[in-house]
Amino acid sequence: MFDIPLAWLQLSREKNRLLIVLAGIAFAVILMFMQLGFQSALYDSATRFHQSLQGDLVLINSSSKSLAFMKTFSWRRLYQALSFDGVESISPVYVGFKEWKNPDNGNLRVIYIYGFDPAKPVFKLPGIFENIDQLKVNQNILFDRASRREYGPIATEFQQGKPIITELGGKRVNVVGLFALGPSFGADGNVIMSDLNFIRLFSDRKLSQIEIGLIHLKPHVNPTTVLKKLETSLPKDVKVFTHQGFVDFEKSYWETSTAIGFIFTLGVVMGFIVGTVIVYQILYTDVSEHLAEYATLKAMGYKNTYLLLIVFQEAIILAMLGYIPGFSLSLGLYDLTKGATFLPLAMTAGRALLVLILTVAMCSISGAIAMRRLGQADPADIF
């Protein structure tokens, strides 16, 4: 079977055609990689804030849909949770949006704002704990160094020692430190401040109205056990999650309640279909052009299984040769996109393996369809 590499000889005989089909497969591979990468970046960026929170359980308004659509609830619910066995402490978190004024050109752009009690740090982000004391001062804020460039060169100028004074929601603020969170599909930038500064900025808000309540449990306490007790005892105007459950809550919103998740999945399917059609056209043409040769092999005693394996080998060869350049170009596109958007776009071993499997399946399906043409390779047509 392998003494004569018939499959490779047939493919390499028409070098221009081979290059064209490899380009088509590489394009399909790139399309699948980019769609899967964007989908992963969507979920990762949308949940980075949730993952940065320090808390075993999370309390939110039962009407909240996602971080972009949070509803407030009374912090009395949070203090009620404090009375349960196993609960050690609680921390309120405030979420809002205001227009940030670019100090360089004066342009306004909406930015995410998070408030918390400096006496109870709740974020696992570098740069926050070091500036806790400064956050207690009126007008002082921390700026996300990974925010988009439209907010101005804040991080660069701050690191150069320049004072950063601008307006947030029409009120003066001072940038006294930097942290790293990064943008998402819902937010281009982020700001963190104390709870008191948050209420000063949002004059229509009350300190007792919060978006997120973090519950810290005592050591060795089972979060699931406490969660069930809270769900049973607290009023239904709030929902309780484990930390991972809160992350999954946000991910589920983007996956099922928006068109973005569906669009990226559809993009992967379209890439698969495009690649299948391209490979099928090449294999079908190859089989059609060599139909007489296949008939001759049949007349010489070769079975249909041998002929089918040749076509299948061609499909596998095309899959591997098309995957390599597609994978390499995708790495470059990932870096380019990450630098332009600051989204968490990176290649993973699991995604690389998944696309390889899809590429092999894509070419195998094409080969299976093209194999039907071999049934017409009748020796009687030649002799």
C-alpha positions in Angstrom: 0.0 0.0 0.0 2.8 2.4 1.0 5.6 1.2 -1.3 4.4 3.7 -4.0 3.2 7.0 -2.5 0.5 7.3 -5.1 -1.6 9.8 -3.1 1.3 12.2 -2.8 2.4 11.8 -6.4 -1.1 12.6 -7.6 -1.4 15.7 -5.4 2.1 17.0 -6.2 1.7 16.5 -10.0 -0.3 19.7 -10.2 1.7 22.0 -8.0 -0.3 25.1 -8.7 -3.6 23.3 -7.9 -2.0 21.9 -4.7 -0.9 25.4 -3.6 -4.4 26.8 -4.2 -6.1 24.1 -2.2 -3.6 24.4 0.7 -4.2 28.1 0.7 -8.0 27.4 0.9 -7.5 24.9 3.8 -5.2 27.4 5.6 -7.8 30.1 5.3 -10.4 27.8 6.8 -8.1 26.9 9.6 -7.4 30.6 10.3 -11.1 31.3 10.3 -11.8 28.6 12.8 -8.8 29.7 15.0 -9.9 33.3 15.0 -13.5 32.6 15.8 -12.7 30.2 18.6 -10.1 32.7 19.8 -12.5 35.6 19.9 -15.1 33.4 21.6 -12.7 32.4 24.3 -11.5 36.0 24.7 -15.1 37.1 25.0 -15.7 34.8 27.9 -12.3 35.3 29.6 -12.5 39.1 29.4 -16.1 39.2 30.5 -15.3 37.2 33.6 -11.9 38.7 34.6 -13.5 41.1 37.1 -15.5 38.2 38.6 -12.4 36.1 38.9 -10.5 38.9 40.6 -12.9 39.2 43.5 -12.0 37.7 46.8 -15.0 35.9 48.3 -16.3 32.4 48.8 -19.9 33.3 48.1 -21.5 36.2 46.1 -24.8 37.9 46.6 -26.5 39.9 43.8 -29.9 41.2 43.0 -32.1 38.5 41.5 -33.0 40.8 38.6 -29.3 41.3 37.6 -28.4 39.8 34.2 -24.7 40.5 33.9 -22.0 42.9 35.1 -23.3 45.4 32.5 -26.8 45.1 33.8 -26.5 44.9 37.6 -29.3 46.0 39.9 -28.8 47.3 43.4 -30.0 45.7 46.5 -29.9 46.7 50.2 -26.8 45.8 52.1 -29.2 44.5 54.9 -29.2 41.3 52.9 -25.5 41.1 53.2 -25.6 41.7 57.0 -28.3 39.1 57.3 -25.9 36.6 55.7 -23.3 37.6 58.4 -25.5 36.0 61.0 -25.2 32.5 59.5 -22.9 29.9 60.9 -19.7 29.6 59.0 -19.7 33.2 57.7 -16.6 35.2 58.8 -17.0 38.6 57.1 -18.8 40.4 54.3 -17.7 43.1 51.8 -19.9 45.3 49.6 -18.9 46.2 46.0 -20.3 49.0 43.9 -20.5 49.0 40.1 -21.3 52.0 37.9 -20.6 53.8 34.6 -19.5 57.4 34.0 -17.8 59.4 31.2 -14.0 59.7 31.5 -12.4 62.8 30.1 -9.2 62.2 28.1 -6.8 64.6 29.7 -4.9 65.0 26.4 -7.7 65.9 24.0 -10.8 66.3 26.1 -12.8 63.5 24.5 -15.3 61.7 26.6 -15.7 57.9 26.8 -17.7 55.7 29.2 -15.6 53.7 31.7 -16.5 51.1 34.3 -16.2 52.2 37.9 -15.9 49.9 40.9 -16.1 51.0 44.5 -15.2 49.1 47.7 -14.4 49.7 51.3 -10.6 50.2 51.6 -10.7 48.6 55.0 -11.9 45.4 53.4 -9.8 44.7 50.2 -11.8 42.6 47.7 -9.6 42.5 44.6 -6.8 40.1 43.7 -5.2 42.6 41.4 -1.6 43.9 41.6 -1.5 47.6 42.4 -4.5 47.9 44.6 -3.3 46.8 48.0 -0.2 49.1 47.6 -2.4 52.1 47.2 -5.1 51.3 49.8 -4.3 54.3 52.0 -4.3 56.8 49.1 -7.8 55.6 48.0 -9.2 56.9 51.3 -8.4 60.4 50.2 -11.2 62.3 48.4 -11.0 62.4 44.5 -8.2 59.7 44.4 -8.7 56.8 42.0 -6.8 53.9 40.5 -6.7 53.5 36.7 -6.5 50.3 34.7 -3.2 50.3 32.9 -4.7 47.8 30.3 -7.5 50.2 29.3 -7.8 51.1 25.7 -5.8 54.0 24.3 -8.8 56.2 23.8 -8.7 57.1 27.4 -5.3 58.7 27.0 -1.7 57.7 27.8 -2.5 57.5 31.5 -0.3 54.6 32.4 2.7 56.0 30.4 2.5 59.5 31.9 1.9 58.2 35.4 5.0 56.0 35.2 6.9 59.0 34.1 6.0 60.7 37.3 3.5 63.2 35.7 0.4 64.1 37.8 -2.8 62.8 36.2 -5.7 65.0 36.9 -8.9 64.8 34.9 -12.7 64.5 35.1 -14.9 61.5 35.7 -18.6 62.1 35.5 -17.9 65.8 35.4 -16.0 65.7 38.7 -12.3 66.1 39.3 -10.3 63.0 40.0 -6.6 62.2 40.7 -5.0 59.1 39.4 -2.8 57.8 42.3 -2.0 54.4 41.1 -2.4 51.7 38.4 -3.8 48.2 38.4 -4.2 45.7 35.6 -7.6 44.2 34.7 -8.1 44.8 31.0 -11.0 45.6 28.6 -13.8 43.3 27.6 -16.5 43.2 24.9 -18.6 45.2 27.4 -16.0 47.7 28.8 -13.1 49.5 27.3 -11.6 50.6 30.5 -11.8 50.4 34.3 -11.4 52.6 37.4 -11.4 51.6 41.1 -12.1 53.9 44.0 -13.2 53.8 47.6 -16.9 53.4 48.5 -17.1 56.9 49.8 -15.6 58.4 46.7 -18.0 56.2 44.6 -21.0 57.7 46.5 -19.6 61.2 46.0 -19.3 60.6 42.3 -22.8 59.0 42.1 -24.7 61.6 44.0 -28.0 59.9 43.3 -26.9 56.7 45.0 -26.9 55.6 48.6 -24.1 53.8 50.4 -26.6 51.2 51.5 -27.5 50.3 47.9 -24.9 47.8 46.5 -24.5 45.7 43.3 -22.4 42.9 44.7 -22.0 41.4 48.2 -19.0 39.2 48.9 -19.3 36.7 51.7 -16.1 35.3 53.3 -16.4 32.0 55.1 -14.4 30.6 58.0 -11.7 28.1 57.2 -12.8 24.6 56.3 -16.4 25.6 55.9 -18.2 24.1 52.9 -19.4 26.9 50.6 -22.2 24.7 49.1 -23.6 24.0 52.6 -23.8 27.7 53.5 -25.1 28.6 50.0 -28.1 26.3 50.5 -28.9 27.8 53.9 -28.7 31.3 52.5 -30.9 30.4 49.5 -33.5 28.9 51.9 -33.5 31.7 54.4 -32.9 35.0 52.5 -35.7 36.7 50.6 -36.0 35.9 46.9 -34.9 39.4 45.9 -31.3 38.2 46.0 -29.4 35.3 44.5 -26.5 33.5 46.0 -23.6 32.0 44.0 -20.3 30.4 44.8 -17.3 32.2 43.4 -17.2 29.9 40.4 -20.9 30.1 40.0 -20.7 33.9 39.7 -18.1 33.5 37.0 -20.4 31.0 35.2 -23.3 33.3 35.6 -21.6 36.0 33.6 -20.3 33.5 31.0 -23.8 32.1 30.5 -25.2 35.6 29.8 -22.8 36.2 26.9 -23.2 32.6 25.7 -27.0 32.4 25.7 -28.5 35.9 26.0 -26.5 37.7 23.4 -25.9 37.2 19.7 -22.1 37.4 20.0 -21.6 33.9 21.3 -23.8 32.5 18.5 -22.0 34.5 15.9 -18.5 33.2 16.8 -19.9 29.6 16.8 -21.4 30.2 13.4 -18.1 31.5 12.2 -16.4 28.2 13.2 -19.1 26.2 11.4 -18.8 28.4 8.3 -15.0 27.9 8.3 -15.5 24.2 8.5 -18.0 24.2 5.6 -15.8 26.4 3.4 -12.8 24.1 4.0 -14.9 21.0 3.3 -16.2 22.4 0.0 -12.7 23.5 -1.2 -11.1 20.1 -0.4 -14.1 18.2 -2.0 -13.7 20.2 -5.2 -10.0 19.3 -5.5 -10.5 15.6 -4.6 -13.5 15.3 -6.9 -11.5 16.9 -9.8 -8.5 14.7 -9.1 -10.6 11.5 -9.1 -12.5 12.6 -12.2 -9.3 13.3 -14.1 -7.8 10.0 -13.1 -10.9 7.9 -13.5 -9.3 5.9 -16.4 -6.2 5.2 -14.3 -8.4 4.0 -11.4 -10.3 1.7 -13.8 -7.0 0.3 -15.0 -6.0 -0.5 -11.5 -9.3 -2.2 -11.0 -8.6 -4.3 -14.1 -5.2 -5.2 -12.8 -6.8 -6.7 -9.7 -6.7 -3.9 -7.2 -9.8 -3.8 -4.9 -12.0 -0.8 -4.3 -10.6 -0.6 -0.7 -7.1 0.2 -2.1 -8.5 3.0 -4.3 -10.6 4.4 -1.5 -7.5 4.5 0.8 -5.7 6.5 -1.9 -8.3 9.2 -1.8 -8.4 9.1 2.0 -4.7 9.5 2.1 -4.9 12.5 -0.1 -7.4 14.1 2.3 -5.2 13.5 5.3 -2.1 14.9 3.5 -4.1 18.0 2.5 -5.3 18.4 6.1 -1.8 18.3 7.6 -0.2 20.5 5.0 -3.0 23.1 5.2 -3.1 23.1 9.0 0.6 24.0 9.5 0.5 27.4 7.7 -2.9 28.1 9.1 -1.7 27.5 12.6 1.4 29.6 12.1 -0.5 32.5 10.7 -3.0 32.3 13.4 -0.3 32.8 16.0 0.7 36.0 14.4 -2.9 37.2 14.1 -3.5 36.4 17.8 -0.5 38.6 18.8 -1.6 41.4 16.4 -5.2 41.3 17.7 -4.1 41.2 21.3 -1.9 44.2 20.9 -4.7 46.2 19.1 -7.6 45.3 21.4 -5.9 44.3 24.7 -8.2 41.2 24.8 -6.9 38.0 26.4 -6.3 36.3 23.1 -3.7 33.5 23.2 -3.2 30.1 21.7 -3.9 27.1 23.8 -3.0 23.5 23.4 -6.6 22.4 23.6 -7.7 24.8 20.9 -4.8 23.8 18.6 -5.8 20.2 19.0 -9.5 20.9 18.4 -8.8 22.8 15.2 -6.5 20.0 14.0 -9.2 17.5 14.6 -11.7 19.7 12.8 -9.3 20.1 9.9 -8.8 16.3 9.6 -12.6 15.7 9.9 -13.2 18.4 7.3 -10.9 16.8 4.8 -12.0 13.3 5.6 -15.6 14.2 5.0 -14.6 15.7 1.7 -12.7 12.6 0.8 -15.7 10.4 1.7 -18.0 12.4 -0.6 -15.4 12.4 -3.4 -15.0 8.6 -3.1 -18.5 8.1 -4.6 -17.0 9.1 -7.9 -14.8 6.0 -7.8 -17.9 3.8 -8.3 -17.9 5.0 -11.9 -14.4 3.7 -12.5 -15.5 0.7 -14.5 -12.8 -1.3 -16.5 -15.4 -2.1 -19.1 -15.4 1.6 -20.1 -11.8 1.3 -21.1 -11.4 -2.2 -22.5 
